[in-house]
Amino acid sequence: MNDNRRRGRSIVAATAAVAALALAAACSSGGGTGSGGNASSSAPTEPVTITLQTFGGGKNFGYEEAVKKWNAANPNIQIKHVNLTDQFEQVYWPQMIQWLTAGSGAGDVVGIDEGGMGLAKAHPEWWTDLAEYGLDKRKSDFAEWKWQNGIDTSGKLFGLGTDIGGMSICYRRDLFEKAGLPTDRDEVSKLWPTWDAFMETGQKFQEKVKSAKFVDGTNTIFNVMLVQEAAKNGNVAYFDTSNKLIVDTNPAIKTAFDYSVKLTQAGLTAKLRNFTDEWNTGFKKSQFATLGCPSWMLGVVSGAAGDEFKGKWDVAAVPGGGGNWGGSWLAVPKQSKHPKEAAQVLDYLTGKEAQVNVFTFAGNMPSNTQAQQDAAVQSAKDEYFNDAPKGEIFAKSAAQLQPVFLGVKHAQVKAAVEQVLAAVDDGSVPADQGWQKLVDDAKKAAD
């Protein structure tokens, strides 16, 4: 009963957010639009504005500086970047699906999280064929798996990759010092070679620190462990490669769920669900000391915590040895009135120069292999995170990342699973009922 009320509030909030998102897009959108390397670079006869729609918290896609540079060099093709929401599964993707289905509302270039790519690929009618503008020549710029995920079910190239995952643990140096734990990132990394050691460290932390919890909540840790366990179980998560739901039979899901419950039962979580207002407030109020951090999360943390906490956050190795959580693509909806210019913008934003810029600005690890090898990426340090060598931390793992298969309804199932995880964490669903509820809700979401 408590969970029903909680879910009701969440659904109302998500519905309101979708409505607000639609209103904001209606008020801000023009047509759609850009200029890039392989796409035709001839300038339009009249100035064109390309609306770029993305999602994510903090610095999100990290395009602030890249867009400024483009707009300064291309007066006839201006990018209007609108980051619509920080919640992909609950708000952005449901609204984007509505716009794509209706044939209006979507921007000229749109971001798609990995969780939405299965559904996006299944609808070739939504997308512009990027090969028509020469972007099929970009294949050598990406790892094979990243390239292939931008090919739809009709064999058409519709998306190019922005970033990839990589993995770390972000931690608060000052809170670790308060707990009598090491603060140097190499020494911190040695604290937790395994997830059992991570929990033991958390218990030591919690014995000394009462004003903050060891982790933000169960969702970030669950997702990190899930991708690690998926790699041990055929590189599949919620669905197998035939798009059959396997939540109740894939050991990766149960292992990550059980560990999350243990964190809750040990009293180590701040009971905050990632990408919520409460979670953002948790950064500013120092309510937790660690969270799972794929490369793109660095920009989220620095954006949410703010300048006050510059130098207090740092980056350590993840227990269990890596993983590949996250990464997105850009696509041009067929409804764009300026597909040629939009393809130019997409070409630029997925090119080496822009992806290097994004990494140095926000920490999103490039999927462009030329950008990965660039000296500016390899040697990059992050001043916000106590000069953490983010290039060294994430670039080393880029070539070894294993893609996890994500089904057509991955985003919908992921949202349902995380809702249950959060409910178990906050106590509105008893822990001994959590697994069955997770399975039941996942099946409903997959229908």
C-alpha positions in Angstrom: 0.0 0.0 0.0 2.8 2.4 0.9 4.5 1.5 -2.4 1.4 2.2 -4.3 1.2 5.7 -2.9 4.9 6.2 -3.6 4.5 5.0 -7.2 1.5 7.2 -7.6 3.5 10.3 -6.6 6.3 9.3 -8.9 3.9 8.8 -11.9 2.3 12.1 -11.2 5.7 13.8 -11.0 6.9 12.2 -14.2 3.7 13.1 -16.0 4.0 16.7 -15.0 7.6 16.7 -16.0 6.7 15.3 -19.5 4.1 18.1 -19.9 6.6 20.8 -18.8 9.1 19.3 -21.2 6.7 19.4 -24.1 5.7 23.0 -23.3 9.3 24.1 -23.1 10.1 22.5 -26.4 7.0 24.1 -28.0 8.1 27.5 -26.8 11.8 27.2 -27.7 11.9 25.3 -30.9 12.4 26.8 -34.3 13.0 24.5 -37.1 15.9 22.3 -36.7 20.0 22.4 -37.6 24.8 22.4 -38.4 28.3 22.0 -40.3 30.6 19.1 -40.0 33.5 17.2 -41.5 32.1 14.7 -43.9 28.6 16.1 -44.3 28.3 18.6 -47.1 29.6 21.9 -45.8 28.0 24.3 -48.2 26.3 27.1 -46.3 22.5 27.6 -46.6 21.3 30.7 -48.5 19.4 31.8 -45.4 20.5 31.5 -41.7 19.3 28.2 -40.2 18.9 27.3 -36.5 19.4 23.7 -35.6 17.7 22.6 -32.4 19.8 20.1 -30.4 17.8 18.3 -27.7 19.7 16.3 -25.0 19.2 15.0 -21.5 21.2 14.5 -18.3 22.2 16.2 -15.1 25.1 18.6 -14.4 27.1 19.3 -17.5 25.0 16.6 -19.3 26.4 16.0 -22.8 29.2 18.5 -22.2 28.4 20.6 -25.3 28.6 24.1 -23.8 32.0 25.0 -25.2 31.7 22.9 -28.4 28.5 24.7 -29.3 30.0 28.1 -28.6 32.9 27.3 -30.9 30.6 26.1 -33.7 28.3 29.1 -33.5 31.2 31.5 -33.7 32.5 29.8 -36.8 29.1 29.2 -38.5 26.9 32.3 -38.5 24.6 30.8 -41.1 24.0 27.6 -39.1 23.4 28.2 -35.4 23.0 25.5 -32.8 20.3 26.0 -30.2 21.1 23.5 -27.4 18.2 22.6 -25.2 18.9 20.1 -22.3 15.3 19.0 -21.6 15.6 17.0 -18.4 18.0 15.0 -16.3 15.8 11.9 -16.4 16.0 9.8 -19.6 13.8 6.8 -18.8 11.1 8.6 -16.9 10.7 11.8 -18.9 12.9 12.4 -21.9 12.5 9.1 -23.8 8.7 8.8 -23.3 8.2 12.4 -24.6 10.6 11.8 -27.5 8.8 8.7 -28.5 5.5 10.7 -28.6 7.1 13.4 -30.8 8.7 10.9 -33.1 5.5 9.0 -33.5 3.5 12.1 -34.1 5.9 13.5 -36.6 6.5 16.8 -34.8 8.0 18.2 -31.7 11.5 16.6 -31.8 14.6 18.7 -32.4 16.8 18.5 -35.5 19.4 16.6 -33.7 18.5 14.5 -30.6 20.4 12.5 -28.0 19.6 8.9 -27.3 20.9 7.0 -24.3 22.0 3.4 -24.8 18.8 2.3 -23.1 16.7 3.7 -25.9 18.7 2.5 -28.8 16.9 -0.9 -29.1 13.6 0.8 -29.6 15.1 3.5 -31.8 16.7 0.9 -34.1 13.3 -0.8 -34.5 11.7 2.3 -36.0 13.6 3.3 -39.2 10.6 5.5 -40.1 11.6 7.9 -37.4 15.1 8.8 -38.7 17.0 10.4 -41.4 19.5 8.2 -43.3 22.8 9.7 -42.4 24.5 8.0 -45.4 22.6 10.4 -47.6 24.9 13.1 -46.2 28.1 11.1 -46.3 28.3 10.1 -42.7 28.6 6.4 -43.6 32.3 7.3 -44.3 32.8 7.7 -40.5 32.8 4.0 -39.7 36.6 3.9 -39.0 36.1 6.5 -36.3 34.3 4.2 -33.9 34.6 0.7 -32.3 32.6 -1.8 -34.3 30.0 -2.3 -31.6 29.4 1.5 -31.2 29.0 1.9 -35.0 26.7 -1.1 -35.4 24.4 0.2 -32.7 23.7 3.2 -34.9 22.4 1.0 -37.7 18.6 0.4 -37.7 16.7 -2.7 -38.5 16.5 -1.8 -42.2 20.3 -1.4 -42.4 20.2 2.4 -42.4 22.8 4.5 -40.5 20.7 6.7 -38.2 23.0 7.5 -35.2 26.6 8.2 -34.4 28.1 7.7 -31.0 28.9 10.5 -28.5 30.5 8.9 -25.4 31.1 5.6 -23.8 31.1 4.4 -20.2 34.2 3.3 -18.4 33.9 3.1 -14.6 35.2 4.5 -11.3 34.0 5.4 -7.8 33.7 9.1 -7.0 34.4 9.8 -3.3 34.6 12.7 -0.9 38.2 13.1 0.4 37.2 15.2 3.3 34.6 12.8 4.5 37.0 9.9 4.2 39.5 11.9 6.3 36.8 12.4 8.9 36.3 8.6 9.0 40.1 8.0 9.5 40.3 6.4 6.0 43.0 7.1 3.4 42.3 10.0 1.1 44.9 9.4 -1.7 43.1 7.9 -4.7 45.6 5.1 -5.1 45.3 4.1 -1.4 41.5 4.4 -1.6 41.5 2.1 -4.6 43.4 -0.5 -2.6 40.6 -0.4 0.1 38.1 -2.2 -2.2 39.5 -4.7 -4.8 36.2 -6.6 -4.3 32.6 -5.5 -3.6 32.8 -7.3 -0.2 35.7 -5.1 0.6 33.7 -2.0 -0.5 31.0 -2.9 1.9 33.5 -3.5 4.7 35.0 -0.1 4.0 31.5 1.4 4.2 31.0 -0.1 7.6 34.2 1.3 8.9 33.2 4.7 7.5 29.8 4.6 9.1 31.2 3.7 12.5 33.0 7.0 12.5 30.8 9.3 10.4 27.1 9.9 11.4 26.4 13.0 9.4 26.6 11.3 6.0 26.0 7.9 4.6 28.6 5.9 2.7 26.8 5.7 -0.7 24.1 7.9 -2.3 21.6 5.1 -2.7 21.4 1.7 -4.3 20.8 2.6 -7.9 24.2 3.8 -9.0 25.9 0.8 -7.3 23.3 -1.6 -8.7 24.0 -0.3 -12.3 27.8 -0.6 -11.9 27.6 -4.2 -10.6 25.0 -5.1 -13.2 27.2 -4.3 -16.1 30.1 -6.2 -14.5 27.9 -9.2 -13.9 26.4 -9.0 -17.3 29.8 -9.4 -18.9 30.1 -12.7 -17.0 26.7 -13.9 -18.2 26.8 -13.5 -22.0 26.8 -9.7 -22.1 23.1 -9.5 -21.6 21.0 -7.7 -18.9 17.2 -7.5 -18.9 16.8 -9.1 -22.3 18.6 -11.8 -24.3 19.7 -11.2 -27.8 16.3 -12.4 -29.1 14.6 -9.7 -27.0 13.2 -12.2 -24.5 12.9 -10.8 -21.0 15.3 -12.7 -18.7 15.1 -10.7 -15.5 14.1 -13.7 -13.4 16.7 -16.0 -15.0 19.8 -13.9 -15.6 22.1 -14.3 -12.6 23.5 -10.8 -13.2 20.3 -9.1 -12.1 19.9 -11.1 -8.9 23.5 -10.7 -7.9 23.3 -6.9 -8.3 19.9 -6.8 -6.6 21.1 -8.9 -3.6 24.1 -6.7 -3.1 22.0 -3.5 -3.2 19.7 -5.0 -0.5 22.7 -5.7 1.7 23.8 -2.1 1.4 20.4 -1.0 2.5 20.3 -3.5 5.4 23.7 -2.4 6.5 22.5 1.2 6.8 25.1 2.5 4.3 22.8 4.3 1.9 21.4 7.9 2.0 18.3 6.4 0.3 18.5 8.8 -2.6 17.5 7.9 -6.2 19.9 9.3 -8.8 18.8 12.1 -11.0 16.2 13.5 -8.6 15.9 16.8 -6.9 16.6 15.1 -3.6 19.8 13.5 -5.0 21.0 16.9 -6.3 20.4 18.4 -2.9 22.3 15.5 -1.3 25.5 16.6 -3.0 25.1 20.1 -1.6 24.3 18.9 1.9 27.1 16.3 2.0 24.6 13.5 2.6 26.8 10.8 1.1 30.5 10.0 0.5 30.6 7.8 -2.6 28.7 6.9 -5.8 29.3 4.8 -8.9 30.9 7.0 -11.5 31.1 6.1 -15.2 33.2 8.8 -17.0 30.1 10.9 -17.9 29.1 11.1 -14.2 32.1 13.4 -13.5 30.3 16.2 -15.2 27.1 15.4 -13.3 28.8 15.4 -10.0 30.6 18.7 -10.5 27.5 20.3 -11.9 25.3 19.1 -9.1 27.7 19.7 -6.2 28.9 23.1 -7.4 32.1 25.1 -6.9 31.8 24.9 -3.2 33.0 21.3 -3.3 35.8 21.7 -5.9 38.8 19.6 -4.7 36.7 17.7 -2.1 35.7 15.0 -4.7 38.1 12.6 -6.1 38.1 9.4 -8.3 39.2 5.9 -7.4 39.1 2.5 -9.0 35.8 0.6 -9.0 35.6 -2.7 -7.2 35.5 -5.7 -9.5 37.6 -4.3 -12.2 35.7 -1.9 -14.6 32.5 -2.1 -16.6 30.6 -0.3 -19.3 27.7 1.7 -18.1 26.3 4.3 -20.4 27.0 6.2 -23.5 24.8 7.9 -26.0 24.2 8.5 -29.7 23.0 11.5 -31.8 20.4 11.1 -34.5 18.4 13.3 -36.9 14.7 12.8 -36.8 13.1 12.5 -40.2 10.7 15.4 -39.2 13.6 17.9 -39.3 13.1 20.6 -41.8 16.8 21.0 -42.2 18.3 17.5 -42.4 21.4 18.5 -44.3 22.4 21.1 -41.8 21.4 18.8 -38.9 23.7 16.1 -40.3 26.5 18.7 -40.4 26.0 19.5 -36.8 25.8 15.8 -35.8 29.0 15.2 -37.8 30.8 17.9 -35.9 29.6 16.9 -32.5 30.7 13.3 -33.0 34.0 14.3 -34.5 37.4 14.2 -32.9 37.7 17.9 -32.1 34.3 18.3 -30.4 34.7 15.0 -28.4 38.1 16.0 -27.1 36.5 19.3 -26.1 33.6 17.5 -24.3 36.0 15.3 -22.4 38.2 18.1 -21.2 35.1 20.1 -20.2 32.8 17.5 -18.7 34.6 14.2 -18.5 32.5 12.2 -21.0 34.8 9.6 -22.5 34.8 9.9 -26.3 33.5 7.1 -28.4 35.5 8.5 -31.4 38.6 6.4 -31.4 40.7 9.3 -32.8 39.6 11.4 -29.9 40.4 8.7 -27.4 44.0 8.6 -28.7 44.5 12.4 -28.6 47.1 13.6 -26.3 44.7 16.1 -24.7 42.5 13.2 -23.7 45.3 10.8 -22.6 46.9 13.4 -20.4 43.7 15.1 -19.1 43.3 15.9 -15.4 40.2 17.1 -13.7 40.8 20.1 -11.5 37.4 19.7 -9.8 38.3 16.2 -8.7 41.6 17.2 -7.1 43.4 16.9 -10.4 42.4 13.3 -11.0 44.1 12.0 -14.1 40.8 11.2 -15.8 42.4 10.6 -19.2 44.6 7.9 -17.7 41.7 6.4 -15.6 39.2 6.1 -18.4 41.2 6.0 -21.7 43.0 2.8 -20.6 39.8 0.9 -20.4 38.1 2.3 -23.5 39.5 -0.3 -25.9 38.5 -3.2 -23.5 34.9 -2.2 -22.9 32.4 -4.9 -23.6 29.0 -3.8 -24.9 26.0 -5.2 -23.1 23.0 -6.1 -25.2 20.0 -3.9 -24.4 16.6 -4.9 -25.6 13.9 -2.9 -27.4 12.2 -2.1 -24.1 15.3 -1.8 -22.0 14.6 1.8 -20.9 11.1 0.9 -19.7 12.2 -2.1 -17.8 15.2 -0.3 -16.3 12.9 2.4 -15.0 10.6 -0.2 -13.4 13.5 -2.0 -11.8 15.0 1.1 -10.4 11.7 2.2 -8.9 11.6 -1.1 -6.9 15.2 -0.7 -5.9 14.5 2.8 -4.5 11.4 1.5 -2.8 13.3 -1.3 -1.0 16.0 1.2 -0.1 13.5 3.7 1.5 11.5 0.9 3.2 8.2 1.3 1.3 8.7 -2.2 -0.1 9.9 -4.9 2.4 13.2 -6.4 1.4 11.9 -9.9 1.4 9.2 -8.9 -1.1 11.5 -6.8 -3.3 12.8 -9.5 -5.7 9.3 -10.8 -6.6 8.0 -7.2 -7.1 11.0 -6.4 -9.3 10.3 -9.4 -11.5 6.6 -8.7 -11.6 7.0 -5.0 -12.4 9.7 -5.7 -15.0 7.3 -8.1 -16.8 4.6 -5.4 -16.8 7.0 -2.8 -18.2 8.1 -5.2 -21.0 4.6 -5.9 -22.2 
